[in-house]
Amino acid sequence: MRNLRHRVAGEFLGRPGITGVGVGAKIVDGQPTGQVAVTVFVREKLPRAALDAADLVPADVGGVPTDVLVLRDPRPAVEPIGTVYPKDEHTFVDNDRHRPIIGGVVMNGSLMEGNVGTLGCLLRAVQDPNQVYALTCHHVLSQVDPRYNDKGQVYDLTVAHGPVVGTTVCGQSDLKPQSTCAEGIFGRYAGGAENADWDAAVARLDGGTSYRYDLRRSSVAAGEDPGDDDVAVTGIAPPPTDQQLAARSYFVRKRGARTGFTGGFVIAAHCEILFPGPPPDGGATRVWARDALVIAPHPNPQVPAEEHNHYLAEGDSGSVTVDTSNRVLGLNFGRALAGVIKPSLTNPPERTYFGLAFPITTVLNKLAGLGLDLTVGTATEPGQTHTVPGRPTVTTVVDGERVVVPVPAPAAVATVVGAAPPGAGRLAADLAETPGGRELLDFWRTYAPELRRLVNADRRVAAAWHRSGASAVYQVLLRGLSDQTLTIPATVNGQPLRQCLDRLYDALRAAAGEQLRAALDRLRRRIPDLAGSTYPELITALSHPAAEAQVRHGH
């Protein structure tokens, strides 16, 4: 059918009154019949007597029936069009994992496994092009709770739980957070926010991740179906002029994981988007978004008469809108009917859900305010693959300090004991003077080889070691030993230290041999909660081993 479309496009395009050619379902009385047809779009239908014989559309082409539909839209014939709203919430045009990472593919985070959106495009640090970030919407990575009035209308949104910088894992599909080697993971959340001024989030790509500054299947070329090939992102698009808005001539496209490749035009800019309903207290309707771009989809004759034409749908959040030169114009965050858009649209298309986007310049300025000086990553042609240098890192906030720990490559894993850190001799001597300290020393001397093996070579234990924050706590303790300022951290990523230790304990116990498992259980019952202890407090606490009933742990 694709080859047929190309052949008939060459035959029909250029004839007077014909605005486009496609392949779709045969439409009878406004309803699809399920029969495939060559669709010929015309500005208006004329009686056969008013046409020359050479201009008549035949009843079939190569045995495939034709269908003549009116399409007065000035859109070029090869531009993508709007889309029917997906009937199944689990239906995605593209829900696969992709390497190299490119724009227009599915993206989600480990905080809310049910949330799925789109990776719009890749950004890079202005001062360091080796720092690469995936751009999406903040609400894709968050738990956002809508608030309803007594009529069941949404009047506000609340971010109940947001992603944690350096900790929330980002990737595609099943992230398998228990494994450091999960194929779906490509980075960690680095910053963002969601409010009326912007809704954006970035994840810094892990070291070793391959990527391209491309958009997946977003090509528009004569003689080819829209979306056949990947395209290179070429820069930041200029905002639409008043003349372009009035003429509705600023054509744009987007590639979303849910509905794929669609096209339209910017119908308005600098708009306020209101929530559908007023708050229960009777106050004024609240603003959902400010300074937003509003995008109308190009007409799609396949949309049933009783339904709405769409530029995007849920699951496309985080995709980017680009102009016809593949320059990024905005970050798509939602859809709306004309009634909530202010100022009101002039002669808006009927039965249309409009796409909403924050200008990319707004997004970049807001990220810069968070200390992330980023710009849109570009390429001169599609298919140019790069790799982030180094290995993945894990960032953990320990007592308010961000601690970055590299994840070693399997080939670099240490299998022998290295040099003792500075201050270790003093600690060992002081521990040997206390009952609890001697118990800790005996445990380490007996089981150190197995513990090292598990942390360095077992995927589940290695994941818990890094993602629980234990590796960062270890680095903080080493530093404290070296400069004689050792203090046991009290919090890890805003949570009590015991939660970090409990996660590590669970992973170690599950992978340990019988003797190590018993020793872990015994040690866990005997060692008191030392969170927040200074060095003298640590030694004092270990001088008086806790009774099992007095030990405070999370389980």
C-alpha positions in Angstrom: 0.0 0.0 0.0 2.9 2.4 0.7 4.3 1.9 -2.8 0.8 2.4 -4.2 0.5 5.7 -2.3 3.7 7.0 -3.7 2.6 6.1 -7.2 -0.8 7.7 -7.0 0.7 10.8 -5.3 2.8 11.4 -8.4 -0.3 10.9 -10.5 -2.8 13.0 -8.7 -0.8 15.7 -6.9 -0.6 18.8 -9.0 -4.1 18.4 -10.5 -6.3 21.4 -9.9 -8.2 21.3 -6.6 -6.4 18.2 -5.2 -4.7 19.0 -1.8 -3.3 15.6 -0.8 -3.2 11.8 -1.2 -3.1 9.1 1.4 -4.1 5.6 2.2 -6.8 4.9 4.8 -10.2 3.5 5.5 -13.0 3.9 3.1 -15.5 6.5 4.5 -19.2 6.2 3.8 -21.7 8.6 5.4 -18.9 9.9 7.7 -18.1 6.5 9.1 -15.1 4.2 8.3 -16.1 1.0 6.6 -13.0 -1.0 7.5 -12.1 -1.3 3.8 -8.7 0.1 2.7 -8.9 2.9 0.2 -6.7 5.4 -1.6 -7.8 8.7 -0.2 -7.7 11.8 -2.5 -8.2 15.1 -0.7 -9.8 18.0 -2.6 -10.7 21.6 -1.7 -14.3 21.0 -2.7 -16.3 18.2 -4.4 -17.6 19.1 -7.8 -20.1 17.3 -10.0 -18.6 15.1 -12.6 -20.0 17.3 -15.4 -17.9 20.2 -14.1 -14.6 18.3 -14.6 -12.6 17.3 -17.6 -12.3 13.6 -18.1 -8.6 13.8 -17.3 -9.3 15.4 -13.9 -11.8 12.8 -12.7 -10.7 10.5 -9.8 -11.1 6.9 -10.9 -13.3 4.5 -8.9 -10.2 2.4 -8.1 -6.5 2.4 -8.6 -4.9 -1.0 -9.1 -8.0 -2.7 -7.7 -8.0 -0.6 -4.6 -11.1 1.7 -4.2 -10.6 5.4 -4.0 -12.3 7.8 -1.6 -12.6 11.6 -2.2 -12.6 13.8 0.9 -12.7 17.5 1.4 -9.5 19.0 3.0 -9.3 22.8 2.7 -6.4 23.0 5.1 -3.4 24.8 3.5 -1.1 22.2 5.1 1.4 20.8 2.6 0.4 17.4 1.4 3.3 15.5 3.1 2.8 17.1 6.6 1.7 14.8 9.4 -1.9 15.3 10.6 -3.9 15.0 13.8 -4.8 11.8 15.5 -7.8 9.9 16.9 -7.7 9.6 20.7 -6.4 6.1 21.7 -9.2 3.9 22.9 -6.9 1.7 25.1 -4.9 3.5 27.8 -2.1 0.9 27.4 -1.8 1.4 23.6 1.5 3.2 22.7 2.9 3.6 19.2 6.4 3.2 20.7 6.9 1.5 24.1 10.2 -0.2 23.4 13.7 0.4 24.8 16.1 2.2 22.4 19.8 2.5 22.3 21.2 4.9 21.4 18.9 7.2 23.3 17.0 9.6 21.0 14.1 12.0 21.3 10.5 10.9 20.8 10.8 7.6 22.7 9.1 6.4 25.9 10.4 7.5 29.3 9.5 6.9 32.9 10.9 7.1 36.4 11.3 4.7 39.3 9.2 6.8 41.7 5.9 6.1 39.9 6.1 2.9 37.8 2.6 3.5 36.3 3.5 6.9 34.9 4.8 6.8 31.3 5.6 9.7 29.1 7.9 10.7 26.4 11.6 11.7 26.2 11.3 14.9 24.1 14.9 15.6 23.2 18.4 15.6 24.6 20.0 18.7 26.2 23.7 19.2 26.9 25.5 21.4 29.4 26.7 24.7 27.9 30.1 24.4 29.5 30.6 20.6 29.1 29.1 18.9 26.1 29.9 15.5 27.7 27.1 16.2 30.3 23.9 15.1 28.5 20.4 15.2 29.8 17.1 13.7 28.8 14.2 16.2 28.8 10.6 15.3 29.7 7.8 16.7 31.9 8.1 16.8 35.6 4.7 15.2 36.1 5.9 12.1 34.1 8.3 11.4 37.0 6.0 12.4 39.9 2.8 11.4 41.7 0.4 14.3 40.8 -3.0 14.2 42.5 -5.9 16.1 40.8 -8.3 18.0 43.1 -11.9 17.9 42.2 -14.9 20.2 43.0 -18.4 19.0 43.8 -19.2 18.8 40.1 -16.3 16.4 39.5 -14.2 19.0 37.7 -10.5 19.4 38.2 -9.7 22.7 39.8 -6.1 22.2 40.8 -3.2 19.8 40.8 -0.9 18.8 43.8 2.5 17.1 43.5 2.2 14.5 46.2 5.6 12.9 45.7 8.3 14.3 43.4 11.5 12.7 42.1 14.7 13.0 44.2 17.8 14.5 42.6 20.5 11.9 42.0 18.3 9.1 43.3 15.2 8.7 41.2 16.1 6.3 38.3 14.9 7.2 34.9 14.7 5.0 31.8 12.4 3.1 29.6 9.7 0.5 30.3 10.6 -1.9 33.2 13.4 -0.1 35.0 14.2 -3.2 37.2 15.4 -0.9 40.1 16.9 -3.9 41.9 19.6 -4.3 39.3 22.5 -1.9 38.4 22.6 -3.6 35.0 18.9 -3.1 34.1 18.7 -2.5 30.3 16.0 0.1 30.7 17.9 2.5 32.9 19.8 5.4 31.3 20.1 8.1 33.9 19.1 9.8 37.2 16.8 12.8 37.8 18.8 16.0 37.9 16.3 18.7 38.4 13.0 20.3 37.4 9.6 21.5 38.7 5.9 21.6 38.0 3.8 24.7 38.5 1.9 27.2 36.4 5.1 28.6 34.9 6.7 25.4 33.7 6.5 21.6 33.8 9.8 20.0 33.0 12.4 17.6 34.3 15.8 16.4 33.2 17.7 13.2 33.8 21.4 13.2 33.4 22.5 10.3 31.3 24.8 7.7 33.0 28.3 7.3 31.9 28.6 4.7 29.1 25.2 5.5 27.7 25.0 5.9 23.9 22.8 8.7 22.4 22.0 10.7 19.3 20.7 14.2 19.0 17.8 12.9 16.8 14.1 12.6 16.9 12.7 9.2 16.2 10.8 8.7 12.9 10.0 12.4 12.4 10.9 12.9 8.8 8.9 14.8 6.2 10.0 14.4 2.6 8.4 14.4 -0.8 7.5 11.0 -2.0 7.7 9.4 1.5 5.2 8.8 4.2 5.6 11.3 7.1 7.6 9.7 9.9 9.6 7.2 7.9 13.0 8.1 9.2 14.8 9.7 12.2 15.8 13.3 11.8 18.5 15.4 13.4 17.5 18.2 15.9 19.0 21.4 14.4 18.5 24.0 17.1 16.0 26.2 18.9 13.0 27.5 16.9 12.2 31.2 16.8 8.8 32.1 18.4 5.9 32.6 16.0 5.3 36.1 14.8 1.9 37.8 14.9 1.7 37.5 11.1 2.3 33.7 11.3 -0.3 33.3 14.0 -2.9 35.3 12.0 -2.2 33.3 8.9 -1.9 30.0 10.8 1.2 29.3 8.9 3.6 28.3 11.6 3.6 24.6 11.0 4.9 22.3 13.7 5.2 18.5 14.4 5.7 16.3 17.4 6.8 12.7 18.0 5.2 11.2 21.1 5.4 7.7 22.6 1.6 7.4 22.8 0.3 8.7 19.5 3.5 8.9 17.4 4.1 11.5 14.7 1.5 14.2 14.4 1.4 17.7 12.9 -0.4 21.0 13.2 0.1 24.7 13.5 0.6 27.2 16.3 -2.8 28.9 16.7 -1.9 31.1 19.7 1.0 32.1 22.0 1.4 33.7 25.4 -1.9 32.1 26.6 -3.2 31.3 30.0 -4.8 27.9 30.4 -7.4 27.6 33.1 -8.5 24.5 35.0 -11.8 23.0 33.8 -13.7 24.0 37.0 -13.7 26.6 39.9 -12.6 25.6 43.4 -15.2 24.5 45.9 -15.0 27.7 47.8 -16.5 29.6 44.9 -13.4 31.5 44.1 -12.0 32.3 40.6 -11.0 29.5 38.4 -7.3 28.9 38.8 -4.6 29.0 36.2 -3.1 25.7 35.1 -0.4 27.3 32.9 0.9 30.7 31.9 2.6 31.9 28.7 1.8 28.7 26.9 1.8 27.9 23.2 -1.4 26.4 21.8 -1.2 24.0 18.9 -4.1 23.0 16.6 -3.7 19.6 14.8 -4.0 19.5 11.1 -7.4 18.0 10.1 -7.6 14.2 10.0 -10.5 12.8 7.9 -10.2 9.5 9.7 -11.4 11.0 13.0 -15.1 10.0 13.4 -17.5 12.8 13.3 -18.6 12.4 17.0 -15.0 12.5 18.3 -12.2 15.1 18.6 -9.1 15.6 16.6 -5.9 15.5 18.7 -2.4 16.8 18.5 -1.3 14.7 21.4 -2.7 12.5 24.2 -1.7 11.3 27.7 1.6 9.5 27.3 2.9 12.1 24.9 3.7 14.5 27.8 7.4 15.4 27.6 7.5 15.3 23.8 8.7 18.4 22.1 7.1 20.5 19.3 9.5 21.3 16.5 9.2 23.5 13.5 9.6 22.4 9.9 13.4 22.7 10.2 13.4 20.3 13.2 14.2 23.1 15.6 12.7 22.8 19.1 9.9 25.2 19.8 8.3 23.9 23.0 7.9 21.1 25.6 4.4 19.5 25.3 2.7 19.1 28.7 -1.0 18.7 28.1 -4.1 19.1 26.0 -7.2 21.3 26.3 -10.5 22.4 24.7 -10.9 25.9 23.4 -13.1 27.0 26.4 -10.2 27.1 28.9 -7.8 29.0 26.7 -7.4 32.7 27.4 -7.5 35.0 25.5 -10.2 33.2 23.5 -9.2 31.7 20.2 -10.5 33.3 17.0 -12.5 30.9 14.9 -10.9 27.7 16.4 -11.4 24.4 14.6 -14.4 22.5 15.9 -14.2 19.3 17.8 -10.5 19.7 18.6 -8.3 19.1 21.5 -5.4 21.5 21.3 -1.8 20.7 22.3 -0.2 22.8 25.0 3.5 23.5 25.3 5.8 25.6 27.4 8.3 27.5 25.2 11.7 25.8 25.2 13.3 29.1 26.1 11.2 29.2 29.2 12.2 25.7 30.2 15.9 26.4 29.6 15.8 29.6 31.7 14.0 27.8 34.5 16.6 25.0 34.5 19.4 27.6 34.6 17.8 29.0 37.7 18.4 25.6 39.3 22.0 25.7 38.4 21.6 23.6 35.2 23.0 25.7 32.4 21.7 23.6 29.4 20.9 24.0 25.8 19.3 21.8 23.1 21.7 19.2 21.7 22.0 19.4 17.9 23.4 17.4 15.0 24.2 18.2 11.4 22.7 14.9 10.2 20.8 12.0 11.8 22.6 8.9 12.9 25.6 10.5 14.6 26.1 8.3 17.7 27.9 9.6 20.9 28.7 7.9 24.2 28.7 9.6 27.6 32.3 9.3 29.0 32.9 7.3 32.1 30.8 5.0 34.2 27.4 5.5 35.8 27.4 7.5 39.1 25.0 7.6 42.0 24.4 10.8 43.8 23.2 10.6 47.4 22.3 13.4 49.8 24.0 12.5 53.2 23.0 14.9 56.0 22.3 17.6 53.3 25.5 17.0 51.4 25.4 15.7 47.8 27.9 12.8 47.5 28.7 11.4 44.0 30.0 7.8 43.9 31.0 6.2 40.6 29.7 2.7 39.8 32.8 0.7 38.8 33.0 -1.3 35.6 32.8 -5.1 36.1 36.4 -5.5 34.8 37.6 -2.9 37.4 36.1 -4.5 40.4 38.7 -5.0 43.2 39.1 -8.5 44.4 41.9 -7.9 46.9 42.2 -5.8 50.0 43.6 -2.4 49.2 45.6 -0.1 51.4 43.9 0.8 54.7 42.4 4.3 54.6 44.0 7.0 56.8 42.8 6.8 60.4 41.8 3.1 60.1 44.5 2.1 62.6 43.2 4.5 65.2 39.6 3.3 64.7 40.6 -0.4 64.9 42.5 0.3 68.1 39.7 2.2 69.7 37.1 -0.5 68.7 39.3 -3.2 70.1 38.8 -1.6 73.6 35.0 -2.0 73.5 32.9 -5.2 73.6 30.7 -4.0 70.7 33.8 -2.9 68.7 35.4 -6.2 69.1 32.3 -7.9 67.8 32.4 -5.6 64.7 36.1 -6.3 64.1 35.6 -10.1 64.4 32.7 -9.9 62.0 34.7 -8.0 59.4 37.8 -10.2 59.7 35.8 -13.4 59.3 33.5 -12.3 56.5 35.2 -9.5 54.6 36.0 -11.6 51.5 32.4 -12.7 51.1 31.1 -9.2 51.7 33.5 -7.8 49.1 32.4 -10.4 46.6 28.7 -9.7 47.1 29.0 -5.9 46.9 31.3 -6.0 43.9 29.9 -8.9 41.9 26.3 -9.7 42.9 23.9 -7.4 40.9 21.2 -7.2 43.5 23.6 -6.4 46.4 25.6 -4.0 44.2 22.3 -2.2 43.4 21.4 -2.0 47.1 24.9 -0.8 48.0 24.6 2.2 45.7 20.9 3.0 45.6 20.3 2.7 49.3 23.1 5.3 49.8 25.4 2.9 51.6 28.3 3.6 49.1 28.0 7.4 49.8 27.8 6.8 53.6 31.0 4.7 53.2 32.8 7.6 51.4 31.7 10.0 54.1 33.0 7.7 56.8 36.3 7.3 55.1 36.7 11.1 54.8 35.9 11.5 58.4 38.5 8.9 59.4 41.1 10.7 57.3 40.6 14.2 58.8 39.6 13.0 62.2 36.1 14.5 62.0 34.2 11.1 61.9 30.5 11.4 62.6 27.9 8.8 61.7 25.4 10.3 59.2 21.8 10.8 60.5 20.0 10.9 57.2 20.4 9.5 53.7 18.3 11.2 51.0 16.2 12.8 53.7 15.4 9.4 55.3 16.8 8.0 58.6 20.1 6.2 58.3 18.5 3.0 59.5 16.4 2.8 56.2 19.6 2.8 54.2 21.1 0.1 56.4 17.9 -2.0 56.3 17.9 -2.1 52.5 21.5 -3.2 52.5 20.9 -5.8 55.1 18.0 -7.3 53.2 20.0 -7.5 50.0 23.1 -9.0 51.8 21.0 -11.5 53.7 19.2 -12.7 50.6 22.5 -13.4 48.8 24.7 -14.5 51.8 25.8 -18.0 52.7 24.3 -19.7 55.7 27.1 -18.6 58.1 27.2 -15.0 56.9 23.4 -14.8 57.1 23.5 -15.9 60.8 26.3 -13.5 61.6 24.3 -10.6 60.0 21.3 -11.4 62.0 23.3 -11.6 65.2 25.1 -8.4 64.5 22.0 -6.5 63.6 20.4 -7.5 66.9 23.4 -6.5 69.0 24.6 -3.2 67.5 22.6 -0.1 68.6 21.3 2.7 66.4 24.4 4.9 65.9 22.9 7.5 63.5 24.1 11.0 64.2 26.8 9.8 66.7 30.1 11.7 66.9 33.3 9.6 67.2 33.3 9.8 71.1 29.6 8.9 71.2 30.3 5.9 68.8 33.0 4.5 71.1 30.9 5.0 74.2 27.8 3.3 72.6 29.9 0.3 71.7 31.3 0.1 75.2 27.9 -0.9 76.4 26.4 -3.5 73.9 22.7 -3.1 73.6 20.3 -5.7 74.8 18.4 -7.2 71.8 15.1 -5.7 73.0 16.5 -2.2 73.0 18.0 -2.2 69.6 16.2 0.2 67.2 15.9 -0.8 63.6 13.3 -0.4 60.9 12.1 -4.0 60.9 
